[in-house]
Amino acid sequence: MRSSFKFLIILAGLFGLLAGCSTQNNRIISLAPKRSNVDKELPVGAWGLRKLSPGQYPNMQTAFMDKKGLITAIDRSLKFMAAPGSQQFYPDGPITHQQVINSLLDFKWMLRNIHSAAHFQQLIDTRYDVYIAKGYNSRSDVWFTGYYTPILYGSLFKTSEYRYPVYKKPLNLAVNPISGQILGEKLPNGSYAPYPTRRQILEDHLLAGRELVWFANPLDAYVAEIQGSAKVILTNGQVMTIGYAGDNGRKYTGLGMLLVKQKVISRRKLSLPAIEAYFQIHPHRVEADIMKNHFMAFLKVYDPAHWPLGSLGVKVTAHRTLATDKTITAPPYQSIFPRAALTFVTTDMPDVQGQISPYRGFLLDQDTGGAIRAAGRADIYMGVGPEAQTQAGYEFSRGHLYYLFLKPGLTPMGGVPANSYNSSPVQTTSMPPVTGSSQSSGGYESMQQMFPGAK
């Protein structure tokens, strides 16, 4: 039926991520190592990176030869860095705002002008400082997951078939304009109370009249909400692009791991077919299990020309955008991971058929994870549609995450021409919040000072 994906396709979305679009990639399933706390948070004031000596730099030659989409992603990071508001995220600390710009320009020049992978590696070894994410253990391991943008069917009006909505951001939701932290529900006396949970919002009909679009299946609505972005094909054939606008600030509970805790699926056998089989046998459990996730995201309509967006207010790039923790730490450090920066990732990654193989590649840190709240977590954006869904669904791998910065005092090769990056204003958008909680999700953040349309 055109009005909704078949149940198998909907459940395939359960492997996707919040986020996070904007691409708010909330994790519905998490298959992290059983004995490892990958969401372990750093102490207050700690930074997420550790500087390496040149002898510890990884070999990046193979990754350098794969340039697809990389310059586009770099240009999008440069667009963010060109906005005056971006400077606030680089206070006094180990990495400066100009250093990130210089690094991006220098790397872009090498992509266009260096044709020898060995020569490229030599330039990295001599001209760059390389940092490694501290990770979730003593080996600096990082747990990588994937997120994507689903394609769903929906209606602008409630009907007998379309009965499950996603909601616009509540008018009484208060957010810190700088950090993006959810302050809660603003009370008449000016104080704040924790925003109601998903159950309270739905059972008490607190957002009646704030419905954005309706779906035929509760999982359709949930996937759109938790992924943080979706392309919705409406009943009249028109296409609506929606994305993250805010959330209630509550802790995220992944649906897959909820089923494990309920002992209806074993952790070892947690998979798409297992979840599908469970809900086919127990369809009445879908809404009840979803209700146990206190976290709830709110969505808005996005201009398709500027969609899907990451937390920097620029479009994300398939296989080139990374979502990490952007929690702002105590001075003199910046956020756990620096915005817009160039990264190098070593892990395993699935192809469009779900076949896993080793991966080494360059990505740009352009998004924020609602559940990515630690130095040991990162989310890779896989793109839009079924193939991206498959890749996101199978991306559960440990690996290492490196950040590359041109050494202080060096200037980009090729100079810094005035038109070297797009200095036009960043598109107005709404970003997910940054909170100190460990939500099992990926996503975005609010940057109201920089983007006037933010929550």
Residue pairs with C-beta under 8 A, 6 or more apart in sequence:
1 216
2 153
2 233
3 153
3 155
3 161
3 162
3 216
3 235
4 10
4 152
4 153
4 215
4 216
4 217
4 220
5 152
5 153
5 217
5 220
7 217
7 219
7 276
7 279
7 280
8 276
9 386
10 217
10 219
10 220
10 223
11 219
11 272
11 275
11 276
11 279
12 272
12 386
12 389
12 390
12 393
13 28
13 150
13 219
13 223
13 227
13 389
14 28
14 29
14 219
14 223
14 255
14 256
14 272
14 275
14 393
15 28
15 29
15 272
15 389
15 392
15 393
15 394
16 25
16 28
16 146
16 147
16 148
16 150
16 223
16 226
16 227
16 389
16 392
16 393
17 25
17 26
17 27
17 28
17 145
17 146
17 147
17 148
17 226
17 227
17 379
17 392
17 441
17 442
18 24
18 25
18 26
18 27
18 147
18 226
18 227
18 228
18 244
18 247
18 252
18 295
18 297
18 369
18 370
18 371
18 432
18 439
18 441
18 442
18 443
19 25
19 26
19 147
19 227
19 228
19 244
19 323
19 367
19 368
19 369
19 370
19 379
19 432
19 441
19 442
19 443
19 444
20 26
20 147
20 227
20 228
20 229
20 244
20 310
20 311
20 323
20 367
20 368
20 369
20 370
20 379
20 432
20 441
20 442
20 443
20 444
21 149
21 227
21 228
21 229
21 243
21 244
21 307
21 308
21 309
21 310
21 316
21 367
21 444
22 228
22 229
22 243
22 244
22 302
22 308
22 309
22 310
22 311
22 367
22 429
22 430
22 431
22 432
22 443
22 444
23 147
23 149
23 227
23 228
23 229
23 243
23 244
23 308
23 309
23 310
23 316
23 321
23 323
23 367
23 381
23 442
23 443
23 444
24 226
24 227
24 228
24 229
24 243
24 244
24 247
24 297
24 370
24 432
24 441
24 442
24 443
24 444
25 145
25 147
25 148
25 227
25 228
25 323
25 367
25 369
25 370
25 379
25 381
25 441
25 442
25 443
26 225
26 226
26 227
26 228
26 252
26 295
26 297
26 370
26 371
26 439
26 440
26 441
26 442
26 443
27 145
27 252
27 254
27 371
27 440
27 441
27 442
28 223
28 226
28 254
28 255
28 256
29 254
29 255
29 256
29 257
29 270
29 275
30 145
30 254
30 256
30 257
30 371
30 396
30 440
31 256
31 270
31 396
32 38
32 39
32 143
32 396
33 143
33 398
34 267
36 136
36 137
36 141
36 143
36 376
37 136
38 136
38 143
38 374
38 376
38 377
39 136
39 371
39 373
39 374
39 376
39 377
39 438
39 440
40 136
40 374
40 376
41 373
41 374
41 436
41 438
42 48
42 134
42 329
42 336
42 374
42 375
44 329
44 330
45 329
45 330
45 333
46 329
46 333
47 93
47 94
47 329
47 333
47 334
47 336
48 133
48 134
48 324
48 325
48 336
48 337
48 375
49 94
49 131
49 132
49 133
49 134
49 337
49 403
50 131
50 132
50 133
50 134
50 140
51 94
51 129
51 130
51 131
52 130
52 131
52 132
52 402
54 125
54 126
56 130
56 132
57 124
57 125
57 130
58 130
58 344
58 346
58 360
58 400
58 402
59 121
60 120
60 121
60 124
60 344
60 360
60 362
61 117
61 118
61 120
61 121
62 117
62 360
63 344
63 360
63 361
63 362
64 110
64 111
64 114
64 117
64 120
64 121
64 362
65 117
66 361
67 111
68 319
69 317
69 318
69 319
69 320
70 111
70 320
70 362
71 108
71 111
71 112
72 317
72 320
73 317
73 320
73 321
73 363
73 364
73 366
74 104
74 107
74 108
74 111
74 342
74 364
75 108
75 421
75 422
76 312
76 314
76 315
76 317
76 364
76 366
77 104
77 312
77 314
77 340
77 341
77 342
77 364
77 366
78 101
78 104
78 105
78 340
78 420
78 421
78 422
79 314
79 421
79 422
79 423
79 424
79 426
80 86
80 312
80 313
80 314
80 339
80 340
80 366
80 426
81 97
81 100
81 101
81 104
81 340
81 421
82 421
82 422
82 423
82 424
83 313
83 425
83 426
83 450
85 426
85 447
85 449
85 450
85 451
86 97
86 312
86 339
86 340
86 450
87 97
88 178
88 449
88 450
89 97
89 328
89 334
89 335
89 338
89 339
90 96
90 97
90 100
90 334
90 338
91 331
91 332
91 334
92 331
92 332
93 331
93 332
93 333
93 334
94 332
94 333
95 334
95 338
95 341
95 405
96 408
99 405
99 406
99 408
100 338
100 340
100 341
100 405
101 421
102 406
102 410
102 411
102 412
102 416
103 128
103 341
103 342
103 404
103 405
103 406
104 340
104 342
104 421
105 412
105 414
105 416
105 420
105 421
106 127
106 406
106 410
106 412
106 413
106 414
107 342
107 362
107 404
109 412
109 413
109 414
110 120
110 123
110 413
113 413
113 414
114 120
114 123
124 130
124 404
127 406
127 407
127 410
128 404
128 405
128 406
128 407
129 404
129 405
129 406
129 407
130 344
130 402
130 403
130 404
130 405
131 402
131 403
131 405
132 140
132 400
132 401
132 402
132 403
133 140
133 142
133 337
133 375
133 376
133 378
133 400
133 401
133 402
133 403
134 140
134 375
134 376
135 141
135 142
135 375
135 376
135 400
135 401
136 142
136 143
136 374
136 375
136 376
136 377
137 376
140 400
141 376
141 398
141 399
141 400
142 347
142 375
142 376
142 377
142 378
142 398
142 399
142 400
142 401
143 376
143 377
143 378
143 396
143 397
143 398
144 345
144 347
144 378
144 379
144 380
144 395
144 396
144 397
144 398
144 399
145 377
145 378
145 379
145 380
145 392
145 395
145 396
145 442
146 379
146 380
146 381
146 382
146 391
146 392
146 393
146 394
146 395
147 227
147 228
147 323
147 379
147 380
147 381
147 382
147 392
147 442
148 227
148 381
148 382
148 383
148 384
148 385
148 388
148 389
148 391
148 392
149 227
149 229
149 230
149 231
149 308
149 383
149 384
149 385
149 388
150 223
150 224
150 227
150 230
150 231
150 385
150 389
151 230
151 231
151 233
151 384
151 385
151 386
152 215
152 220
152 223
152 224
152 230
152 231
152 232
152 233
153 215
153 216
153 220
153 232
153 233
153 234
153 235
154 162
154 213
154 214
154 215
154 216
154 220
154 224
154 232
154 233
154 234
154 235
154 240
155 161
155 162
155 213
155 214
155 215
155 234
155 235
156 213
156 214
156 234
156 235
156 240
157 214
158 165
158 211
158 214
159 214
161 216
162 214
162 215
162 216
162 235
163 214
163 216
164 214
164 215
164 216
164 217
164 218
164 220
164 221
165 211
165 212
165 213
165 214
165 215
165 221
166 211
166 212
166 213
166 215
166 221
166 224
166 225
166 242
166 298
166 299
167 201
167 207
167 210
167 211
167 212
167 296
167 298
167 299
168 207
168 210
168 211
168 212
168 245
168 298
168 299
168 300
169 245
169 246
169 298
169 300
169 430
169 455
170 185
170 195
170 206
170 207
170 210
170 246
170 298
172 185
172 186
173 182
173 184
173 185
173 186
173 195
173 246
173 248
173 298
173 455
174 182
174 183
174 184
174 185
174 186
174 192
175 181
175 182
175 183
175 246
175 433
175 446
175 448
175 455
176 182
176 183
176 433
176 446
177 446
177 448
177 449
177 454
178 448
178 449
179 328
179 433
179 434
180 431
180 432
180 433
180 434
180 435
180 445
180 446
180 447
180 448
181 249
181 433
181 434
181 435
181 436
182 195
182 246
182 247
182 248
182 249
182 433
182 435
183 192
183 249
184 192
184 193
184 194
184 195
184 249
185 192
185 193
185 194
185 195
185 196
186 192
187 193
194 249
194 250
195 248
195 249
195 250
196 204
196 206
196 248
197 248
197 250
197 294
197 296
198 248
198 250
198 290
198 291
198 293
198 294
198 295
198 296
199 291
199 294
200 206
201 207
201 248
201 296
202 291
212 242
212 299
212 300
212 301
213 224
213 232
213 234
213 240
213 242
214 221
215 221
215 224
218 286
218 287
218 290
219 279
219 286
219 290
222 255
222 290
223 230
224 230
224 232
224 242
224 299
225 296
225 297
225 299
226 297
226 441
228 243
228 244
228 297
228 299
228 432
228 443
228 444
229 241
229 242
229 243
229 244
229 302
229 307
229 308
229 309
230 241
230 242
230 243
231 239
231 240
231 241
231 384
231 385
232 239
232 240
232 241
232 242
233 239
233 240
234 240
239 304
240 301
241 301
241 302
241 303
241 304
241 307
241 308
242 299
242 300
242 301
242 302
243 299
243 300
243 302
243 307
243 308
243 309
243 429
243 430
244 297
244 298
244 299
244 300
244 430
244 431
244 432
244 443
244 444
245 297
245 298
245 299
245 300
245 430
245 455
246 297
246 298
246 430
246 432
246 433
246 446
246 455
247 295
247 296
247 297
247 298
247 370
247 432
247 433
248 294
248 295
248 296
248 298
249 433
249 435
249 437
250 294
250 295
250 296
251 294
251 295
251 437
251 438
251 439
252 293
252 294
252 295
252 370
252 371
252 439
252 440
252 441
253 292
253 293
253 294
253 295
253 440
254 293
254 371
254 440
254 441
255 275
255 289
255 290
255 293
256 265
256 270
256 275
257 270
257 440
258 289
258 292
258 293
259 265
259 270
259 275
259 278
259 289
260 266
260 267
260 270
264 278
265 274
265 275
265 278
272 393
278 285
279 285
279 286
295 370
295 439
295 441
297 432
297 443
300 430
302 308
302 309
302 429
303 427
306 315
306 427
306 429
307 315
308 315
308 316
308 384
309 315
309 316
309 427
309 429
309 444
310 316
310 321
310 323
310 366
310 367
310 368
310 381
310 444
311 323
311 326
311 366
311 367
311 368
311 431
311 432
311 443
311 444
311 445
311 447
312 339
312 340
312 366
312 367
312 426
312 447
313 426
313 427
313 428
313 429
313 431
313 447
313 450
313 451
314 366
314 426
314 427
316 366
316 367
316 381
317 364
317 366
317 381
318 381
318 382
318 383
318 384
318 388
319 361
319 363
319 380
319 381
319 382
319 383
320 362
320 363
320 364
320 381
321 363
321 364
321 366
321 367
321 380
321 381
322 343
322 345
322 363
322 364
322 365
322 366
322 367
322 378
322 379
322 380
322 381
322 401
323 365
323 366
323 367
323 368
323 369
323 372
323 378
323 379
323 380
323 381
323 442
323 443
324 336
324 337
324 365
324 367
324 368
324 369
324 372
324 377
324 378
324 379
324 401
325 335
325 336
325 337
325 368
325 369
325 372
325 373
325 374
325 375
325 377
326 335
326 336
326 337
326 339
326 368
326 434
326 445
327 335
327 336
327 373
327 434
327 435
327 436
328 334
328 335
328 434
329 335
329 336
335 434
336 374
336 375
337 365
337 375
337 403
338 365
338 403
339 365
339 366
340 364
340 365
340 366
341 364
341 365
341 403
341 404
341 405
342 362
342 364
342 365
342 403
342 404
342 405
343 362
343 363
343 364
343 365
343 401
343 402
343 403
343 404
344 360
344 361
344 362
344 363
344 401
344 402
344 403
344 404
345 359
345 360
345 361
345 362
345 363
345 378
345 380
345 399
345 400
345 401
345 402
346 358
346 359
346 360
346 399
346 400
346 402
347 358
347 359
347 397
347 398
347 399
347 400
348 356
348 357
348 358
348 359
348 397
348 399
349 356
349 357
349 358
349 359
349 380
349 391
349 395
349 397
350 356
350 357
350 390
350 391
350 393
350 394
350 395
351 357
351 391
352 387
352 390
352 391
353 390
354 390
354 391
354 393
354 394
356 394
356 397
359 399
363 380
365 403
367 379
367 381
367 442
367 443
367 444
368 431
368 432
368 434
368 442
368 443
368 444
368 445
369 377
369 378
369 379
369 441
369 442
369 443
370 432
370 433
370 435
370 439
370 441
370 442
370 443
370 444
371 377
371 438
371 439
371 440
371 441
371 442
371 443
372 378
372 379
372 441
372 442
372 443
373 435
373 436
373 437
373 438
373 439
374 438
378 401
379 442
380 395
382 388
382 389
382 391
382 392
382 395
383 391
406 412
426 450
426 451
427 451
428 451
428 452
428 453
428 454
429 451
429 453
429 454
430 446
430 451
430 453
430 454
430 455
431 444
431 445
431 446
431 447
431 451
431 454
431 455
432 443
432 444
432 445
432 446
433 445
433 446
434 445
434 446
446 454
446 455
447 454
448 454
448 455
